[in-house]
Amino acid sequence: MKVAITGKGGVGKTTLASTLARLYADEGRTVLAADVDPDANLGLALGLSQEQVDEIIPISKMRTLVEERTGANEANRFFKLNPYVADIPEKFSKDINGVKLLVMGTVDVGGSGCVCPEHVMLKAILSTLTYRKDDVVVMDMEAGLEHLGRGTAANMDQFIVVIEPGARSVQTYRNVKRLAADLGVKRVRVVANKVRDEQDEAFIRSTIPAEDLLGCIHYNAEVIDADRQGKSPYDFSPTAIEEIRKIKAILDRDDI
């Protein structure tokens, strides 16, 4: 199972990613959760403290490692486009509640066509994760669509677009589906979050094809309380867990 979770900022990608990761970990599966969002907070959502999160250095900021693996440095402008990275998930992930967390970070450059040592490293690592045959890999992607343009998640089994009940979120889903098709990713699914009532749910079901809709997560004060306290929603909201467990059951059924 290899899923990339995407969508607009603030829609609840990290809540879904962290809860799915912990549900799979509770089954005894090997789970690797990759935080690919520049505003990295997947660690908090998995159960790390803020102090523990602050101690993590993203892979993209490990300059010595990047230079070592790519051969790039101030004296050498040429670098390997296929650096060895297969050992990095094990060496640099942090175990939390049965999940291996790998904080990827981002490349601080303008434009979507960056070809630099840091980007080459990140793309190679993401590609490596897709070949972990028996493992569950959950990627919490950055907001927006730039990562699709870079193709960093092209080898995932599917994208899950987290949306809110609104026209702009639905448009994001449509854009992701179009761009994913260009990358060869045929399965793009939707989870509707912060659904308040039957009217919201009716809107979602009228705008998202039934075969693409994995389910709804309803507006939940417990999840908001967890976020306010910097805690994992998995430890705060049995209701949200059960809704996401049903979503997971569909993913498992379709993965057979």
N, C-alpha and C positions, 0 to 999 in steps of 0.2 A: 504494500500500500504506500503510494508516494503521492502526496497531495500538496499543492501550493494554494495557500489561502490569500486572496487578494480582495481589493475593493477600495472605496474612498476612505479618507482618513476619518477616524472616529466612529466607524460603523460597528465595530466589535470584532474585528479580525482576530485580535490577540485572545479575546475571551474564548472564541471557538477553537483556535489553534491549541491553546494551553489545555483546555478541557478534553479535547480529543486525544491529545498526547497522554494525559494522565489516565484516561479511560483505558487506552491500549496498554499502558505500563502496568495498570492494575491487573491485567490479564496475564502478565508475565512476558509480554512481548518486548523485544528490544526496540526502543523508540528513540529516534534522534530528532530533536526539534531545532530547526535552524531559524535564527532570528535574522532576517534579511532587511529589516526596517531600520533606517537611520535613527529613528526615534525608538531605540531598542528598549522594550519593556516586557518582553516575553518572560524574562527571568522572574520578575515580580509576579506575573500571572501564574507561573509554575510553582511559586512558593518561596523564592529567595527573598531575603531581606534587602532593603535598599543598600545597606553597607556591602553586602555580598555582590550585588549587581555592580556597584561602583568599582569593585576590585577587578572586574572582568575587562580585559583588553580585547577589543574586536580584532578579528584576524586581519582586516584591512589596515589596522594601525600597527601591526607587528612588523616594523620595517626590516629588522634583521632577518626575520623568517622569510619575508617576501624576497629580499635580496638573495638569500641563500638558495631558495627554490627556483627563482627565475633567472638568476645570474645578473640581474640588473643592479647597477650602483651608479654613483656619480661619475665614475670613470668609464662606464660601459653603457652605452645607450641601447644596445641590443640585448634582447632577453628571450628566454624560452617561451613559446606559446603553449606548450603542454607540460608544465612543471609537474613533478611528482608530488601528489597531495593525498594519496590514499591513506596515509597514517594520521593525517591531521584531525579528522573527527574524533578518533580515540585519544589522541594526545592533548587536544585543546578543548574538548567538551567538558562541561561541568555537570556532575550528577545531582539531580534534585528530584526527589519523590519518584525515583525509578526512571526518570527521563534524562537523556543526555542532551544538554543544551549547548549549542554551538552558536556563538554570537559572531556574525559575519562582518557587520559594519558596512560602510559605504565608501565610495570613492569621491572625494571632494573636488570634482571638476565640472566644468560646464559642458552641456551637450550630451546627447545620448549615444554618440559613436566612439566613446573613449576606448582606446586600445593602449593600456598602460599596464605595468607589472601588477599593480594591486587588482585591477579589474580582471586580468588574466587569471590571477590566483583565485579570486572569488568564483569566477565562472567554472574553473577546473574543479573546485571543491563541490559546487552545486551539482556538476555533472557526475562526480564520483558518488555522491549520495544516491543518485538514481540507480546505481548498480548494486546497492546493498540488498540483495535479492530477498532475504527473509525478514528484513527489518521494516518497521514502519517509519517513514520519513514525513514530517509535517513542516512545511516552510511557511513562516509568517512573513509575507512579502511587504514591501514598502507600499505606501498609498500611491494611487495613480497608476499609470500605464507604462511608465518609462522602462520598467524591468522587462516588459514584454517586447519592447523595441530592441532591447539588448539581447533578448533570447536566453536569459540566465535560468529560466525555468522550463525550457523547451522540452526536456526529457521527462517531465513529470507525467504520472498516469492521468491526472486531471487537475483542473483549476476549480476551486470553490470560491465563488464571488459572494461576499457578505454584503447584503444591501439593507437599506431601511425602506419603509413604505413611502416611497416618493419617486417622482419622475426622474430626478437626477441620478438616483441610485440605479434605477432600472436602465437608464442610458449607459451607465458604467458597465453593467452586465453585458449589454449588447456590444459595446466596444471591445470588452475583453474577449467575448466569444469570437468576434471577427478577427482580432489580432491573434488569438490562440490558434485559429484555423490556419493562419499564415505560417505558424510555427510547427504545424503538424499535430497539435494537441486537439483531439476530436471531442473530448468530453469536458464540458464546462457546466458546472452545476451551481445552484444558488441556495444560500441559506438567508432567509429574511430574519433580521434581528430587530429588537425594540418594537415588536408588534404589540399594539395597545389593545385592540378590540377586533370585533368581527368585521368592521368596516375596513380596517387595515389589512386583515387577512384576505378579504374579498378583493381588494385592490391588487395584492400580490398575486393571487391566483388568476386574476384576469389579465395580467401583464407578463407573467412568466410561464412558458410552456410547462405543462405538468411533468413531462419527462426530465426537465431540468431542475425542478424544485425539490430539494432534499427535505425541506421542512422549515418551521418557524420557531424562533426563540422569542418568547414574549417579554415585554418590558418588565424589568425585575429590579426592585429596590435593593435586594440582597446583593446583586452583582455590582450595583453602584456603591453600596457600602464597602464591599471588598476593595474596589478600586480606590475609594477615598482613603482606606487604611493601608494601601499598598500590599494587599493580601491576595492569595489565589482565590478566584471565584469558585474553584472546585471545593474549597473548604468552607464556603459560605452559603451556597445556594443549591440545596437538593432539587429544587424545581428546575433550575437551569440545567443541572446535570442530567436529569431524566429526559428533558427535551433534546439535549445533545446526544444522549445515549440512543435515542430513536433515530437521529440522523446517522450516527455511527452504524446502526444496524443496517440501514440502507446501503451505506458504503461497503460494509462487509458482504452483504448479499450480492452486490454487483461485482465484487472483486473476485468472486469464486470462478 
